[in-house]
Amino acid sequence: MKSAAIVLLTLTGYASAHSIFQELYVDGKSAGHLVGIRVPDYDGPITDVTSNDVICNGGINPYHTPISTEIITVPAGSSVTTEWHHTLDGANAADAADPIDASHKGPVMTYLAKVDNATNLDVTGLKWFKIYEDGLNTADQSWGVDRMIANDGKVTFTIPSCIESGYYLLRHELIALHAASSYPGAQLYMECAQIEITGGGSTSPSTVNFPGAYAGSDPGITITIYQTLSDYTIPGPDVFTC
């Protein structure tokens, strides 16, 4: 009964405690708030993993206008930090659900797709590879989202040094699993940043498609998290390393 009560509270009390990736830092320097990122006005999730909305959002959650046309320069091998917040107003210490409500536990991931034009809004058919993931720490049952919250909405990872220079979309995502015991229940939040990688190498990683990389039957998409978990399979491919 306790687990059922927790699930009910999660589904009702925190129905709008969502989040938006809205700022990118390169080697510790911010590119600017909302700069170079396709952000929606509404912070709602995507629950249909077969929808084109899982690529870069912007469908059922239309983009904030004007859409940024900035392209952020990112050296290969550099440290990149993303920043999430509950609304487009940014950090709000008075908002208990900023950067996201603590009930929204799950993994955090980053993908890249090489493109000819980083500002082209047609994102169908792109080829994506994963460069970062943070899932469940089984020792203390903490999640990537927990660590993001503890770091005031920030997540830091490294751009692979061996990938080709050029224009890319950086797809940054978190999956909230508080209602994921049946499908559709997992809540996917993602935005895409427009970047140019410089000083890269010549490696072309194996890729996946969105939609297609996830299925509703994946154990990382449909799962009951209100138990002690011995493991958790993060959705999607393995993280690419040089």
Buried (B, 14 or more C-beta within 10 A) or exposed (E): EEEEEBBEEBEEEBEEBBBBBBBBBBEEEEBEBBBBBBBBEBBBBBBBBEBBBBBBBBBBBEBBEEBBEBBBEBBBBBBBBBBBBBBBEBBEEEBEBBBBBBBBBBBBBBBBBBBEEBBEEEBEEBBBBBBBBBBBEEEEBBBBBBBBBEBEBBBEBBBBBBBBBBBBBBBBBBBBBBBBBEBBBBBBBBBBBBBBBEEBBEEEBEBBEBBEBBBBEBEBBBBEBBEEEEEBEBBBBEBBEE
